[in-house]
C-alpha cells in the first residue's frame, strides 16, 4: 500500500516525554509503540487511510518520523524500546537501517512480533525485558491481497495468466526469505536460527524461549534486574 513520506514533522521531540503517542522521547530512551496511531498530519490525505487504520502496524510514515527524531537529537538517543505486533515489512527494513546507522540499542517491552523483530535485531545491544516475548515468522501474503494485486497489476506487468503470476509469486517468496535470512545474519544472529524462522508456515508464529534467543545471539544482553 503506497504511503507518502512526511513533509512536516512534529514537535514531539521536546525534552519531556509525551503520552499517548507512537514515538515518545524520554531522555536517552526512544519509546516506539504501534498501539498508538500515526499522527494524522503525516498521512497523505489522498490515500484514503485514517489514523485508526494505522493502529497496530509499523507504517511507512514511521520511517521519516524516526529519521527526523534522531537527526534532531543526534547523540542523545541511546536505546529504542519496541512494542509492536508488526506491520509493513519494507518499512521495518528501512527503519532497521536507521537504527543500525545510529548505533542504537534495542529493547523489547511486552510484545515484539513479526516485522518488529526486524527492528529489534538491528540493535547494537539487544535486550528483552522481563515478561516480554518476540514472535517470528516468514513474510506472508494473504489470499485476498494476492488476488487484488494480480487483478490490479496484471495489465501492466505482462503476466499472460495466473500461472505466470504464480511463477513470479514463487520467485518473490524466495527473495523475501533470502532477504530475511541475510538481515539476521548481518546482525550476528546464528544461521540455524535464521533458517528456522523462514521455515515456519506463513500462518504460524514462533515465540522462542529467552534461552533459545540468547544462544542464537538475537538477545545479546540480560534483562535488567527487577
PLY file of the C-alpha trace (Angstrom):
ply
format ascii 1.0
element vertex 226
property float x
property float y
property float z
element edge 225
property int vertex1
property int vertex2
end_header
0.00 0.00 0.00
1.73 3.24 -1.09
2.30 5.91 1.53
3.53 9.48 1.29
6.73 10.36 3.16
6.15 13.05 5.72
6.85 16.61 4.71
6.46 18.29 8.04
7.41 16.70 11.34
6.04 17.10 14.78
7.05 18.92 17.86
7.27 15.60 19.61
10.97 15.74 20.27
10.97 18.25 23.11
12.78 17.46 26.32
9.77 15.98 28.10
8.19 12.63 27.40
4.77 12.77 25.74
1.96 10.33 26.47
-0.30 8.54 24.03
1.96 8.94 21.02
3.60 6.39 18.76
7.06 7.86 19.44
7.92 9.09 22.94
11.30 10.58 23.77
12.28 10.17 27.40
15.85 11.24 28.00
18.10 8.85 26.11
15.24 6.38 25.58
13.03 6.50 22.49
9.81 4.53 23.02
8.07 3.19 19.91
4.62 1.69 20.42
2.37 0.97 17.46
-0.69 0.61 19.69
-0.97 4.35 19.06
-1.88 5.68 15.58
0.32 7.54 13.16
-0.15 11.29 13.52
-2.87 12.43 11.12
-0.65 15.20 9.72
1.78 12.61 8.38
-0.77 10.72 6.30
-1.40 11.54 2.64
-4.96 12.91 2.55
-5.48 11.26 -0.84
-4.52 7.80 0.43
-7.91 7.03 1.94
-6.13 5.97 5.12
-7.16 7.27 8.52
-5.03 7.29 11.69
-7.22 4.48 13.03
-6.14 2.32 10.08
-2.51 2.51 11.23
-3.06 1.28 14.78
-1.01 -1.84 15.44
1.10 -1.55 12.29
4.67 -0.49 11.63
3.88 2.12 8.98
5.73 3.80 6.14
5.19 7.17 7.81
7.31 5.90 10.72
10.46 5.83 8.57
10.85 9.58 8.22
9.42 10.14 11.68
12.22 8.06 13.18
14.85 9.68 10.98
13.66 13.16 11.98
13.67 12.43 15.71
17.20 11.03 15.60
18.51 13.86 13.43
17.12 16.42 15.87
18.54 14.56 18.85
21.80 13.21 17.43
23.90 11.73 20.19
21.10 11.90 22.74
19.09 8.78 21.94
20.86 5.60 23.01
18.10 2.99 23.13
14.86 2.35 21.23
12.18 0.48 23.16
9.87 -1.56 20.94
6.27 -2.66 21.41
4.53 -3.78 18.23
2.64 -6.66 16.63
4.41 -5.98 13.31
3.29 -4.27 10.13
4.76 -3.35 6.76
7.95 -5.35 6.36
9.64 -2.98 3.90
9.05 -0.10 6.31
10.64 -2.22 9.03
13.74 -2.87 6.91
14.19 0.85 6.29
13.74 1.67 9.97
16.20 -1.09 10.89
18.80 0.52 8.64
18.31 3.81 10.51
18.63 2.05 13.87
21.85 0.44 12.67
23.23 3.70 11.27
22.74 5.49 14.59
24.13 2.57 16.59
21.06 2.36 18.80
20.47 -0.36 21.33
17.06 -2.05 21.13
14.81 -3.22 23.92
11.56 -5.19 23.82
8.78 -4.25 26.19
5.81 -6.61 26.04
5.18 -7.94 22.52
7.54 -7.52 19.56
6.25 -9.74 16.77
6.59 -10.20 13.04
8.21 -7.14 11.39
9.05 -5.74 14.83
11.73 -8.44 15.14
13.48 -6.85 12.16
13.78 -3.62 14.12
14.92 -5.43 17.25
17.64 -7.40 15.51
19.20 -4.19 14.16
20.15 -3.02 17.65
23.75 -2.77 18.78
22.84 -4.35 22.12
19.53 -6.23 22.30
17.50 -6.78 25.48
14.10 -8.34 26.09
12.61 -7.05 29.33
11.08 -9.49 31.79
7.66 -10.63 30.65
8.36 -9.75 27.02
8.23 -12.04 24.04
9.37 -11.96 20.44
7.27 -13.55 17.68
8.91 -14.70 14.47
7.63 -15.93 11.11
8.47 -15.54 7.41
6.86 -12.77 5.41
3.37 -13.64 4.25
0.77 -12.52 1.73
-2.93 -13.26 2.20
-5.19 -14.72 -0.48
-7.29 -11.58 -0.91
-4.20 -9.37 -1.12
-2.70 -11.67 -3.76
-5.90 -11.67 -5.79
-6.24 -7.88 -5.59
-2.61 -7.38 -6.58
-2.94 -9.70 -9.55
-6.14 -8.13 -10.79
-4.85 -4.60 -10.27
-1.44 -5.01 -11.90
-1.88 -7.77 -14.47
-2.33 -5.41 -17.42
0.89 -3.53 -16.66
3.01 -6.47 -15.54
2.82 -8.68 -18.63
1.53 -11.83 -16.92
-0.45 -13.72 -19.55
-2.33 -15.79 -16.98
-2.47 -16.89 -13.34
0.31 -19.42 -13.90
2.78 -16.76 -14.99
1.78 -14.73 -11.95
2.26 -17.79 -9.72
5.81 -18.17 -11.04
6.53 -14.55 -10.11
5.00 -15.03 -6.64
7.19 -18.10 -6.06
10.35 -16.20 -7.02
9.30 -13.24 -4.91
8.81 -15.53 -1.91
12.34 -16.89 -2.33
13.73 -13.35 -2.48
11.82 -12.41 0.67
13.15 -15.44 2.55
16.73 -14.75 1.46
16.40 -11.12 2.48
15.19 -12.04 5.96
17.96 -14.60 6.45
20.57 -12.11 5.25
19.23 -9.46 7.61
19.52 -11.73 10.63
22.98 -13.00 9.67
24.27 -9.47 9.08
23.31 -8.61 12.66
25.04 -11.60 14.20
22.11 -13.98 14.58
23.00 -17.63 14.08
22.34 -19.23 10.69
20.38 -22.16 12.14
18.04 -19.78 13.93
17.52 -17.59 10.84
16.72 -20.61 8.67
14.24 -21.89 11.24
12.36 -18.56 11.08
11.79 -18.81 7.33
10.85 -22.49 7.64
7.77 -21.71 9.74
4.45 -21.86 7.91
3.11 -18.49 6.83
0.17 -18.79 9.21
2.39 -19.72 12.15
4.21 -17.66 14.75
7.23 -18.93 16.69
7.91 -17.49 20.14
11.38 -18.77 21.06
12.40 -19.02 24.69
14.79 -16.50 26.17
17.45 -19.22 26.28
16.96 -20.02 22.58
17.29 -16.38 21.60
20.35 -15.85 23.77
22.00 -18.93 22.28
21.26 -17.64 18.77
22.58 -14.15 19.64
19.25 -12.49 18.91
19.22 -11.35 22.55
22.69 -10.10 23.37
22.33 -8.67 26.88
20.46 -9.78 30.01
17.26 -8.11 31.16
17.62 -5.57 33.93
17.19 -6.89 37.45
13.72 -6.39 38.92
0 1
1 2
2 3
3 4
4 5
5 6
6 7
7 8
8 9
9 10
10 11
11 12
12 13
13 14
14 15
15 16
16 17
17 18
18 19
19 20
20 21
21 22
22 23
23 24
24 25
25 26
26 27
27 28
28 29
29 30
30 31
31 32
32 33
33 34
34 35
35 36
36 37
37 38
38 39
39 40
40 41
41 42
42 43
43 44
44 45
45 46
46 47
47 48
48 49
49 50
50 51
51 52
52 53
53 54
54 55
55 56
56 57
57 58
58 59
59 60
60 61
61 62
62 63
63 64
64 65
65 66
66 67
67 68
68 69
69 70
70 71
71 72
72 73
73 74
74 75
75 76
76 77
77 78
78 79
79 80
80 81
81 82
82 83
83 84
84 85
85 86
86 87
87 88
88 89
89 90
90 91
91 92
92 93
93 94
94 95
95 96
96 97
97 98
98 99
99 100
100 101
101 102
102 103
103 104
104 105
105 106
106 107
107 108
108 109
109 110
110 111
111 112
112 113
113 114
114 115
115 116
116 117
117 118
118 119
119 120
120 121
121 122
122 123
123 124
124 125
125 126
126 127
127 128
128 129
129 130
130 131
131 132
132 133
133 134
134 135
135 136
136 137
137 138
138 139
139 140
140 141
141 142
142 143
143 144
144 145
145 146
146 147
147 148
148 149
149 150
150 151
151 152
152 153
153 154
154 155
155 156
156 157
157 158
158 159
159 160
160 161
161 162
162 163
163 164
164 165
165 166
166 167
167 168
168 169
169 170
170 171
171 172
172 173
173 174
174 175
175 176
176 177
177 178
178 179
179 180
180 181
181 182
182 183
183 184
184 185
185 186
186 187
187 188
188 189
189 190
190 191
191 192
192 193
193 194
194 195
195 196
196 197
197 198
198 199
199 200
200 201
201 202
202 203
203 204
204 205
205 206
206 207
207 208
208 209
209 210
210 211
211 212
212 213
213 214
214 215
215 216
216 217
217 218
218 219
219 220
220 221
221 222
222 223
223 224
224 225
